Amino acid sequence: MNNETFDKAQFIKDVQDNVKNLYRKTIKEATQQEIFQAVSFTVKDVIIDEWLATQRSFDKQDPKMVYYMSMEFLMGRALGNNLINLKAYKQVKEALEEMGLNLDVIEDQEPDPALGNGGLGRLAACFMESLATLGYAAYGCGIRYRYGMFKQKIKDGFQVEVPDNWLKDGYPFELRRPEHACEVKFGGYVRAEAGENGRTRFIQEGYQSVNAVPYDMPIIGYGNNVVNTLMIWDAEPMNCFELDSFDKGDYHKAVEQENLAKNLVEVLYPNDNHIAGKELRLKQQYFFVSASVQRAVARFKKNHPDIHQLPEKVTFQLNDTHPTVAVAELMRLLLDEEGLEWDEAWEITTKTCAYTNHTIMAEALEKWPIEIFSRLLPRIYQIVEEINRRFILEIEKKYPGNQEKVRKMAIVYDGQVKMAHLAIAAGYSVNGVARLHTEILKNQELKDFYEMFPQKFNNKTNGITQRRFLMHGNPLLADWVSNKIGEDWITNLKHLKKLEIYADDKKAQQEFMQIKYQNKLRLAEYIQKHNGVEVDPRSIFDVQVKRLHEYKRQLLNILHVMYLYNQLKEHPEMEFYPRTFIFGAKAAAGYKNAKLTIKLINSVADVINNDPSINGKIKVVFIEDYRVSIAEWIFAAADVSEQISTASKEASGTGNMKFMLNGALTLGTMDGANVEIVEEVGEENAFIFGMSSDEVIEHEQKRDYNPMDIFNQDQDIRKVLMELINGFYSPNDPELFRDLYNSLLNTQCTQFADTYFILADFRSYAEAQKRVMEAYKDEEGWAKSAILNVANSGKFSSDRTIQEYVDDIWHLDKVTVDMSVVED
Ligand SMILES: *Cc1c(COP(=O)(O)O)cnc(C)c1O
């Protein structure tokens, strides 16, 4: 299906038939949800043909493929983007209008498949889309969580978590594939017995197992007939309640196995950049990794007799350390199932696995207690021990007598299995996700490993897909861009550079600002409807949307709002351009300070939004349930992009790129990909402030930062902090925000007061905010900067990122899909 081959009459008939067959209703009688289902099934029929054709092309062309292994895929809604990539969006919209239906309303019926927390999961989703668009063979491997990221409700200003039962109406774009089910074993013990020609065979016994069943979701390339597959695994009981085991008195075991299957994929852990260290999480990891590796090897063996050639056709990319157990699982298959010797198996494994590091934060580094790891995965643990034994020999060979190196680099040490060390020792590539992040890895966090394996380290700056975050999220701007420079940007974002000639063009500036205004109006209406707050679309939309985390410093933002409000109250005549501060963020359910920050934002909003004395000059809005679908609208409407993490803490960020693509100006620290954004667009078109990563790291090492000095010397800051504990924003409970106050000043509550240097950066931030206001007053100057941001965002397409992974790490072959092969 595309704009040439789209048959409107046929489409309308198919939708009518689907409504009739699925629900025994006419279009008039059907609910919007039913119509969404019927439209989606119609679209899926088209996709199936391209999907089949793609599989045939794979079989014929035998390309090398990447298996992108990730605990999270934050897909967002599929219907609209599938239509865009089929090049049928506008036609379908028109056809539906003829039927008296509205595509926007229908799209709004789709649940957001939120099988991820934040940036890491969304990156995986953008990568899958770019892989298909560039014509590379790829499987996404993940978990079909019954409950994805929780839905966030705000009650009385507090976050309340509500389960996200995204499958309750059935998900039209998934396909159950029981023929590819496989067994995954947990627990028990390993028995060694004499095997053929003097080898020992290792057999896992007394285990519990589950049946892993894949569900396929189509990943559609833009206008190229390529449909790749996201393979997410469900767990089912193996053969529960067989009379056999019942009779043997194994009733208990049968119940346990059933419960194991049920619990395994029940829910996504809602922590971002933080490990819970729960046994069930390790079970989830091994579950989807074992199933995916088994599936990949089985698929390879179907057409290739020699397992030694696996690295020529298959590569596993490990998205963070979460799937690192893949290394040992592949070794297990090669040793125990394929009968290879250790050295051959290791050779294959270390040419197949590659690792992406996503964070340097200590609390996010995965370490498993040996007790849990070896009890749950006895055979895998044996293999990890052997990898560790050999790795330590290697370290000792390179650094004779240096036990310090062994202590720091060993995979198993101090009673723990260190997943990052395993990934680096076994992976042929280790990449960071922005230039600064990779440099910090090489020079600080992973220095020892970099010294040992310099050739493994490389950078791949993250990216985002313009098909979702411009074409779908901001159709007005997308059309404007296409009218100015043609459509090449859709598959090659560097073409946006051609917009630069319009940066000084008065008419183009007005058109651009008019589009921004329309998008602000769309968001303002959403806010009116959902928050009951009236915001002025002519005010500056200043936006911070991302997971709530102390290192991302939403607290700095809201403290600054409190400061501005104080200023306005003290100097009612001061110059002030109306500003709407927009927040959106989910906090992990157990993250106290993060949840309290949400309450603070809402309490500040209550006071400020209802103070008539400031004439609506400041509005504060907290958008409930931040997720991909609403994110698309928010980016389109933003003037200012708040990217204010403590320098060195945000590995890359991708929200920053989505804002830039939509013409928002970055207000940020020199952290993550902000550094590269500023490099592309020029510092004069952004607002940079705060300590550098070097300064932060130096203070952390010297431990010489004392926020109390700032508190004592700066009256304005002191006043703001006192408002946290004097009931100014919580008259009924003056102690409510005490923990936030303590986190900034009290060394007894956290190991270091103000761990994230909020007070240290406050003045610099406030001054940068002042520059924002001055710049916005010059409407032409602002429009120019905004257009230049769009024009220079080309680097941040995930198409560019994926091409770099292909060139430097994966070495995949391009596939072409011939639709004529599926006529029969
Ligand atoms: C892009 C995105 C993120 C990541 O945002 P950062 O600002 O990079 O942390 C998180 N959640 C959603 C829904 C996103 O679309």
The ligand as an ORCA input file, in Angstrom:
! r2SCAN-3c Opt
* xyz 0 1
  C      12.305     10.527     24.415
  C      11.540     10.036     25.579
  C      12.164      9.857     26.809
  C      13.619     10.195     27.044
  O      13.709     11.557     27.408
  P      15.061     12.163     28.017
  O      14.767     13.610     28.116
  O      16.146     11.876     27.034
  O      15.264     11.521     29.333
  C      11.409      9.409     27.871
  N      10.096      9.145     27.739
  C       9.441      9.327     26.564
  C       7.988      9.033     26.488
  C      10.149      9.774     25.444
  O       9.498      9.931     24.278
*
